[in-house]
Amino acid sequence: MPLVGRLETLCPSKPQYHLPLQAWITSVNKANKMALLAWAKETGINLVQTNGQRRYGGPPPGWVGDAPPAGTEVFIGKLPQDIYENTLIPLFQSAGKLYEFRLMMTFSGLNRGFAYAKYSSRRSAKEAIAALNNFEVREGCAIMVCKSTDKCELSVDGLATSVSRKEVEAMLRQVTEGVLKVTLHTSPCQKWAQLAVLKYSSHQAAAMAKKTLMEGNRLSGPYVRVDWLNPDLKKKLQSCREKPSFSQVQGDKCLGVPTQAPLSPLLCSAVDRLNTLCWRQYRGTPMFLTKCVQADPSGWLRFWCQVVIPGCSVPFSGFTWVWQNGPGRSRHEEAKAAAALRILQMLESQLT
């Protein structure tokens, strides 16, 4: 008996219509946005927003000389999301001369709850931490101020085994800036998955890359995780060899990589093929949702499937039948394979 059969309709869902995006953005926190604009006009301060952050200075007007040395930046956390620079910049200027102030922003115009302030000297940065850590910007709203750490490495766990280092690096160079090195390792937490270590030229470049990868749907999927590289994990990875590229594979042996149970041919030729296709188009990993909705007396299970492909405006959804007594992996995995196969067939028919 075949493992997968009687694949039914699988097509893009109907789009949902909501309030126009720009109208919704304008309506969020309108009073505080107007107060910020009035303050900027009154003081002549210029705020520049790029890539999810709004920046003052770097350098500020009238600055002479080089940028401040390392150790002059502080991290500001636990900010109310509706507070802006008209409150924050004067507050942090009270502790010393500011070289730069960066407030992390959402697309709605609210802040993301944290910011960075860089001072002209390490002494001013220390004084800001002493004076403003646990300072209440509003009643009951104490902020956190501490030394900013210059972390430059990210970990991305849960990548498909079919994705190569060159493909990951090419995608990163398309959507982020400052990437210096990409290494691939066998995931220590997930079977049949890879973990990538991404090294960036600066903490700021790494922080912006982390935001882009997490919020820009470039690496979306139920098992993909983007985070700062944990020191313990880094130590563990350093004790093992990097996963070899295809050019390092000799015969049937992969040097330095433990042998794993082979994937089902159907999964290899469908789910992995779809993952690879999406990665090569710089779209990230598809996300599969499956739910068993019916058990047939003859031994078939009917699954509802939805596949979300990053960059596609609407998901693919439909139903498929799976033989419940088949060997090997779970029936949900079989349903995912059937859905991936159908999407590949649809894409191939559109290209021919």
Secondary structure, 3 states (H helix, E strand, C coil): CCCEECCCCEEECCCCCCCCHHHHHHHCCHHHHHHHHHHHHHHCCCCEEECCEEEEECCCCCCCCCCCCCCCEEEEECCCCCCCHHHHHHHHHCCCCEEEEEEEECCCCCEEEEEEEEECCHHHHHHHHHHHCCCEEECCEECEEEECCCCCEEEEEEEECCCCHHHHHHHHHHHCCCEEEEEEEECCCCCCEEEEEEEECCHHHHHHHHHHHHHCCCCCCCCCEEEECCHHHHHHHHCCCCCCCHHHCECCECCCCCCCCCCCHHHHHCHHHHHHHHHHCCCCCCEEEEEEEEECCCCEEEEEEEEECCCCCCCEEEEEEEECCCCCCCHHHHHHHHHHHHHHHHHHHHHC
